[in-house]
């Protein structure tokens, strides 16, 4: 039994390792570079055509969308650099001053052809080609090797489709929501008691550190968005991207509001020290409210990262129930805070701010508000895509019409 568990654990660990972005990138890049070199040995006149594996190494990325965009930009950068080098070699040759002019001209051309991060590659290609004796043969050999590397990189992703990183982005989003929940629980528990100023300031510092977590989630989400673009294995990729992106936006807003709430409680602790922030009943209700909101935050992340409709319906029902409970507790808290402000009028702004901030978090996760925001974002992104790629969208509309005709006649279209 123990050996079976260890074997299963080893398989799970190996499967997780093979899904790791660093491991996937390493294996794919090495394989593509090797294949490109083997092909270039047969087609290029150079004895060691290292430009081909170098291009494949730089072109192949984790997602197909990134591979396609990087391949086009890299080919453009190399070709532009080669053309600049040929022009200068015919006019002046290689001298110290012509080298400076080549670099300036190549960098300028790189910005003109919009190769983005590959602008230095234009100058590198120009210098390498300009530094050889038989410029013409080496220049076109370099272009050929670059094309080989780019084609191998693109073909590699077509034959071996890259993974979709939606689950990893969802896991990162879930981790952020759980950290938010833990911080809310601590803030509620400590605010219900005799919270010293130093303790409140420490919670404020924790809330500010959540900005770094949001940056990490945003990076994971960008990778997931790229993996959904132009991926033939994914249907409704736009919907997945918008759901995840709007979900992160909502959690980011909740994080900002929680940071403001922590600042409010810190100011209140400073003014009230050494007394308690609230009366006993008020503190208990606030603790209960933050606990309910914390649970709703986790349920919200489950909702935005769930793909199966039945599970999504269950997650939405659970979130709605938790938000209704939180709204009821908020209504109980409001008169208690009003009494606190009446007893201590010098702190009425801080008591009012506490109610405002918890109310904003509840409203931000409201299912009706989220549905409206989701539809608006889908409409905005769709309009941008139609304006940017009108021909591609007309082709998609025709394919959609054809697929509906297939479904009506009982003929299956694309594989699901």
C-alpha positions in Angstrom: 0.0 0.0 0.0 2.8 2.4 0.9 4.7 1.6 -2.3 1.5 2.2 -4.4 1.0 5.6 -2.7 4.6 6.6 -3.3 4.3 5.6 -6.9 1.1 7.6 -7.4 2.8 10.6 -5.7 5.8 10.2 -8.0 3.5 10.2 -11.1 1.6 13.3 -9.9 4.9 15.1 -9.2 6.2 14.2 -12.7 3.0 15.3 -14.3 3.1 18.6 -12.4 6.8 19.1 -13.4 6.0 18.5 -17.1 3.3 21.2 -16.8 5.7 23.7 -15.3 6.2 26.7 -17.6 10.0 26.6 -17.2 10.2 22.9 -18.0 7.9 23.2 -21.0 9.8 26.1 -22.4 13.2 24.3 -22.0 12.1 21.1 -23.7 10.3 22.8 -26.6 13.1 25.3 -27.2 15.8 22.6 -27.2 13.8 20.3 -29.5 13.0 23.1 -32.0 16.5 24.4 -32.1 17.9 20.9 -32.8 15.5 20.2 -35.6 16.2 23.6 -37.1 19.9 23.0 -37.1 19.5 19.6 -38.8 17.4 21.1 -41.6 19.8 24.1 -42.0 22.7 21.7 -42.4 21.1 20.4 -45.6 19.8 23.6 -47.0 22.3 26.3 -46.0 25.7 26.8 -47.7 27.3 27.5 -44.3 29.3 24.8 -42.6 27.8 25.6 -39.2 24.4 27.3 -39.8 23.9 28.4 -36.2 21.5 31.2 -37.1 18.7 28.7 -37.7 18.8 27.1 -34.2 19.3 30.5 -32.7 16.2 31.8 -34.4 14.2 28.8 -33.4 15.4 29.2 -29.8 14.3 32.8 -29.7 11.0 32.2 -31.6 9.6 29.3 -29.7 7.6 30.5 -26.8 5.2 28.7 -24.3 2.1 29.8 -26.3 1.3 29.6 -30.0 0.2 33.3 -30.1 3.6 34.4 -28.6 5.4 32.1 -31.0 3.6 33.5 -34.0 4.1 37.1 -33.0 7.7 36.6 -32.0 8.5 34.7 -35.2 7.2 37.4 -37.5 9.0 40.2 -35.6 12.2 38.2 -35.4 12.2 37.5 -39.2 11.5 41.1 -39.9 14.3 42.2 -37.7 16.9 39.9 -39.2 15.9 40.7 -42.8 15.9 44.4 -42.1 19.4 44.1 -40.6 20.7 42.1 -43.5 19.4 44.7 -46.0 21.0 47.6 -44.1 24.3 45.7 -44.0 24.2 45.0 -47.8 23.5 48.6 -48.5 26.4 49.8 -46.4 28.8 47.1 -47.7 28.1 48.2 -51.3 28.7 51.9 -50.4 31.5 52.2 -47.8 32.5 48.8 -46.5 33.5 48.2 -42.8 35.3 51.0 -41.0 35.1 52.4 -37.5 32.8 55.3 -38.6 30.7 53.1 -40.9 30.1 50.7 -38.1 28.6 53.5 -36.0 26.4 54.6 -38.9 25.3 51.0 -39.4 24.2 50.7 -35.8 22.3 54.0 -35.9 20.7 53.2 -39.2 19.8 49.6 -38.1 18.2 50.8 -34.8 16.3 53.4 -36.7 15.0 50.9 -39.2 14.1 48.5 -36.4 11.8 51.2 -34.9 10.3 51.9 -38.3 9.4 48.2 -39.0 8.0 47.9 -35.5 9.8 44.8 -34.3 9.5 45.9 -30.7 11.9 44.0 -28.4 13.9 42.8 -31.4 15.2 46.3 -32.3 18.7 45.4 -31.1 18.5 42.2 -33.3 18.4 44.5 -36.4 21.7 46.1 -35.4 23.3 42.7 -34.4 22.3 41.1 -37.8 23.7 44.1 -39.7 27.1 44.0 -37.8 27.5 40.3 -38.2 26.8 40.4 -42.0 28.9 43.6 -42.5 31.9 41.9 -40.8 32.3 39.1 -43.3 34.1 39.2 -46.6 31.7 37.7 -49.1 28.8 39.8 -48.0 26.2 38.7 -50.6 26.4 34.9 -50.0 26.6 35.2 -46.2 23.8 37.7 -46.1 21.3 35.5 -48.0 22.5 32.4 -46.1 21.6 34.2 -42.9 18.2 35.1 -44.2 17.6 31.5 -45.3 18.7 30.2 -41.9 16.5 32.7 -40.1 13.5 31.6 -42.2 14.3 28.0 -41.4 14.4 28.6 -37.7 11.2 30.7 -37.7 9.3 28.1 -39.8 10.5 25.2 -37.5 9.4 27.2 -34.4 5.9 27.8 -35.9 5.6 24.3 -37.2 6.7 22.9 -33.9 3.7 24.5 -32.1 1.3 23.5 -34.9 2.3 19.8 -34.6 2.7 19.8 -30.8 0.0 22.2 -29.6 1.2 24.2 -26.6 -0.7 23.8 -23.3 -3.4 26.1 -22.2 -2.5 27.9 -19.0 -6.0 28.7 -17.8 -5.8 26.3 -14.9 -2.6 27.8 -13.7 -4.0 31.3 -13.9 -7.1 30.1 -12.0 -4.9 28.6 -9.3 -3.0 31.8 -9.0 -6.3 33.8 -8.8 -7.5 31.4 -6.1 -4.4 31.8 -4.1 -4.8 35.6 -4.1 -8.4 35.2 -2.9 -7.3 33.0 0.0 -4.7 35.5 1.0 -7.3 38.2 0.9 -9.6 36.0 3.1 -6.9 35.4 5.7 -6.1 39.1 6.0 -9.8 40.0 6.3 -10.2 37.4 9.1 -7.2 38.8 11.0 -8.4 42.4 10.6 -11.9 41.5 11.8 -10.7 39.5 14.8 -8.2 42.2 15.9 -10.6 45.1 15.3 -13.2 43.4 17.6 -10.7 43.5 20.5 -8.3 46.0 22.0 -6.2 46.5 18.9 -2.9 48.5 19.5 -1.7 50.9 16.9 1.3 48.8 16.0 -0.8 45.8 15.3 -3.2 47.8 13.1 -0.2 49.3 11.2 1.1 45.8 10.6 -2.2 44.8 9.0 -2.0 47.9 6.8 1.5 46.8 5.7 0.2 43.3 4.9 -2.6 44.9 2.8 -0.1 47.0 0.9 2.1 43.9 0.2 -0.9 42.3 -1.6 0.0 44.6 -4.6 2.9 42.3 -5.3 0.6 39.3 -5.4 -1.6 41.0 -7.9 1.4 41.6 -10.1 2.2 37.9 -10.1 -1.4 36.9 -10.8 -1.5 39.4 -13.7 1.6 37.8 -15.2 0.0 34.3 -14.9 -3.2 35.7 -16.4 -1.3 37.3 -19.4 0.2 33.9 -20.1 -3.2 32.2 -20.0 -4.6 34.9 -22.3 -1.8 34.3 -24.8 -2.3 30.5 -24.6 -6.0 31.0 -25.6 -5.3 33.2 -28.6 -5.2 31.4 -31.9 -5.3 28.0 -30.2 -7.2 25.5 -32.3 -8.0 23.4 -29.2 -9.9 26.1 -27.4 -13.4 27.2 -28.1 -14.8 30.4 -26.6 -11.3 31.6 -25.9 -12.5 35.3 -25.8 -15.0 34.4 -23.1 -12.4 32.6 -20.9 -10.0 35.6 -21.3 -12.7 38.2 -20.3 -14.0 36.2 -17.4 -10.5 35.8 -15.9 -9.5 39.4 -16.6 -12.6 40.9 -15.1 -12.3 38.5 -12.1 -8.8 39.8 -11.4 -10.0 43.4 -11.8 -12.7 42.8 -9.2 -10.2 41.2 -6.7 -7.8 44.0 -7.3 -10.5 46.6 -6.5 -11.4 44.5 -3.3 -7.7 44.6 -2.4 -7.5 48.4 -2.8 -10.7 48.9 -0.7 -9.3 46.5 2.0 -6.1 48.5 2.1 -8.2 51.7 2.6 -10.2 49.9 5.4 -6.9 48.8 7.1 -5.8 52.5 6.9 -9.0 53.6 8.5 -8.7 51.1 11.3 -5.1 52.2 11.8 -6.1 55.8 12.1 -8.9 54.9 14.5 -6.5 52.7 16.6 -4.0 55.6 16.8 -6.7 58.0 18.1 -8.4 55.5 20.4 -5.3 54.0 22.0 -5.3 52.5 24.6 -9.1 52.0 24.4 -10.9 49.5 22.1 -11.7 50.7 18.6 -15.4 49.8 19.0 -17.9 48.8 21.6 -18.1 45.1 22.2 -21.2 44.5 20.2 -20.1 46.7 17.3 -16.7 44.9 17.2 -18.4 41.5 17.2 -20.7 42.4 14.3 -17.8 43.9 12.3 -15.8 40.7 12.8 -18.8 38.6 11.7 -19.2 40.8 8.6 -15.6 40.6 7.5 -15.7 36.9 8.0 -18.7 36.6 5.7 -17.1 38.9 3.1 -13.9 36.8 3.3 -15.9 33.6 2.5 -17.6 35.5 -0.4 -14.2 36.5 -1.9 -13.1 32.8 -2.1 -16.5 31.8 -3.6 -16.1 34.6 -6.1 -12.7 33.3 -7.2 -14.2 29.8 -7.6 -17.0 31.2 -9.8 -14.6 33.0 -12.2 -12.3 30.0 -12.5 -14.9 27.3 -13.0 -15.4 26.1 -16.6 -18.2 23.5 -16.2 -21.7 25.1 -16.2 -23.2 23.0 -13.4 -20.3 23.9 -11.1 -20.5 27.5 -12.1 -24.2 27.6 -11.2 -23.5 26.1 -7.8 -20.6 28.6 -7.2 -22.9 31.5 -8.2 -25.6 30.3 -5.9 -23.2 30.0 -3.0 -21.7 33.4 -3.7 -25.2 35.0 -3.8 -26.2 33.4 -0.5 -23.0 34.6 1.2 -23.4 38.1 -0.2 -27.0 38.2 1.1 -25.8 37.2 4.5 -23.1 39.8 4.4 -25.6 42.5 3.4 -27.8 41.5 6.3 -24.9 41.8 8.7 -24.0 45.2 7.2 -27.5 46.4 7.9 -27.0 45.4 11.5 -23.7 47.1 11.7 -24.9 50.5 10.3 -27.0 51.6 13.3 -24.2 50.4 15.7 -21.6 52.6 13.9 -24.1 55.5 13.9 -24.4 55.2 17.7 -20.6 55.0 18.0 -20.3 58.2 15.9 -22.9 59.9 18.2 -20.9 59.0 21.3 -17.6 60.1 19.8 -18.4 62.8 17.2 -14.7 63.5 16.6 -14.4 60.0 15.0 -17.6 60.1 12.9 -15.7 60.2 9.6 -13.7 57.1 10.4 -16.8 55.2 11.5 -18.6 56.2 8.4 -15.6 55.2 6.3 -15.6 51.7 7.8 -19.3 51.2 6.7 -18.6 52.7 3.2 -15.6 50.4 2.6 -17.2 47.1 3.5 -20.2 48.1 1.5 -18.0 48.8 -1.6 -16.5 45.3 -1.4 -20.0 43.7 -1.2 -21.2 45.7 -4.2 -18.2 44.9 -6.2 -18.8 41.2 -6.0 -22.5 41.5 -6.6 -23.5 39.0 -9.3 -25.7 41.4 -11.2 -23.0 44.0 -11.2 -20.5 41.4 -12.4 -22.8 40.1 -15.2 -23.3 43.7 -16.4 -19.6 44.4 -16.3 -18.8 41.1 -18.1 -21.2 41.9 -21.0 -19.8 45.4 -21.3 -16.2 44.0 -21.5 -17.2 41.3 -24.0 -18.8 43.9 -26.2 -15.9 46.3 -25.9 -13.3 43.6 -26.8 -15.4 42.2 -29.7 -15.7 45.7 -31.1 -12.0 46.2 -30.9 -11.3 42.9 -32.7 -13.8 43.7 -35.4 -12.2 47.1 -36.0 -8.7 45.7 -36.0 -9.3 42.5 -38.1 -12.4 43.0 -40.2 -11.6 40.3 -42.7 -10.9 37.7 -40.0 -14.2 38.5 -38.3 -16.1 38.1 -41.6 -14.5 34.7 -42.0 -15.5 33.7 -38.5 -19.1 34.9 -39.1 -19.2 32.7 -42.2 -17.8 29.7 -40.3 -20.4 30.3 -37.6 -23.2 30.4 -40.2 -21.9 27.2 -41.8 -21.7 25.5 -38.4 -25.3 26.4 -37.6 -26.4 24.9 -40.9 -24.4 21.7 -40.1 -26.1 21.5 -36.7 -29.6 21.9 -38.2 -28.9 19.1 -40.8 -27.4 16.8 -38.2 -23.9 16.9 -39.7 -21.1 17.4 -37.2 -18.7 20.2 -38.0 -15.4 20.8 -36.2 -14.3 18.4 -33.5 -15.4 19.6 -30.1 
